[in-house]
Each structure stands twice: as C-alpha cells, then as structure tokens.
Amino acid sequence: MKTASKELQKLRSMAETSLNKTAELQQVLAQIEANLSRAECQKVTEKINKK
C-alpha cells in the first residue's frame, strides 16, 4: 500500500511539473508573439510617418 501511495505521489509530482512547464512555455510564446506584434506595428507606424 505504501508503494502505491509513493508511486501516486511521484506521478502527481511529475504531472504538476509538466503543467508548470506547459504554462511557462505558453507564457514565453505569448511574450514572443507580443514582441513580434509590437515590432510589426512599429514598422507600419514608421511607413505611415514617412509619407
């Protein structure tokens, strides 16, 4: 019984770590997307201002 409990605890820990990594990855991807969007907006603004 203790072995099963330890195994469940281990699996739960692995799942939590996986979820945390997924959340961190989503956050990084969102930051990259925001940076690209800002850069694109800045280029558009520069083109508009040159006219």
Backbone torsions as a table, in degrees:
resi	resn	phi	psi	omega
1	MET	NA	-41.4	179.2
2	LYS	-64.2	-35.4	179.9
3	THR	-64.5	-43.4	178.9
4	ALA	-63.7	-40.5	178.9
5	SER	-63.7	-43.9	178.2
6	LYS	-64.3	-40.1	179.4
7	GLU	-64.7	-42.4	177.4
8	LEU	-63.3	-40.4	178.3
9	GLN	-63.4	-41.8	178.6
10	LYS	-63.3	-45.4	179.4
11	LEU	-63.8	-39.8	178.3
12	ARG	-63.2	-42.1	178.5
13	SER	-61.9	-42.7	178.7
14	MET	-63.3	-40.6	179.8
15	ALA	-64.9	-42.6	179.6
16	GLU	-64.0	-41.4	178.3
17	THR	-62.7	-42.6	179.2
18	SER	-62.3	-43.5	179.0
19	LEU	-64.1	-40.9	178.7
20	ASN	-62.3	-43.1	179.4
21	LYS	-64.1	-39.1	178.9
22	THR	-63.2	-44.2	179.3
23	ALA	-63.3	-41.7	178.5
24	GLU	-64.4	-41.3	178.9
25	LEU	-62.8	-43.7	178.6
26	GLN	-62.2	-38.3	179.3
27	GLN	-65.8	-43.9	179.1
28	VAL	-63.6	-44.0	178.7
29	LEU	-62.1	-38.8	177.9
30	ALA	-64.6	-39.4	178.2
31	GLN	-65.6	-41.5	178.3
32	ILE	-62.9	-45.2	179.6
33	GLU	-61.2	-41.0	178.8
34	ALA	-64.6	-41.9	178.5
35	ASN	-63.0	-43.0	178.3
36	LEU	-63.7	-40.4	179.3
37	SER	-64.2	-43.0	178.2
38	ARG	-62.8	-42.7	179.8
39	ALA	-63.0	-41.1	179.4
40	GLU	-65.5	-42.8	178.0
41	CYS	-62.7	-39.0	179.9
42	GLN	-65.0	-40.4	178.2
43	LYS	-64.1	-42.1	179.0
44	VAL	-62.9	-43.7	179.8
45	THR	-62.4	-41.8	179.1
46	GLU	-63.0	-41.1	179.7
47	LYS	-65.2	-40.0	179.6
48	ILE	-65.2	-41.9	-177.8
49	ASN	-70.5	-24.5	179.5
50	LYS	-74.0	-22.5	-177.2
51	LYS	-73.6	NA	NA
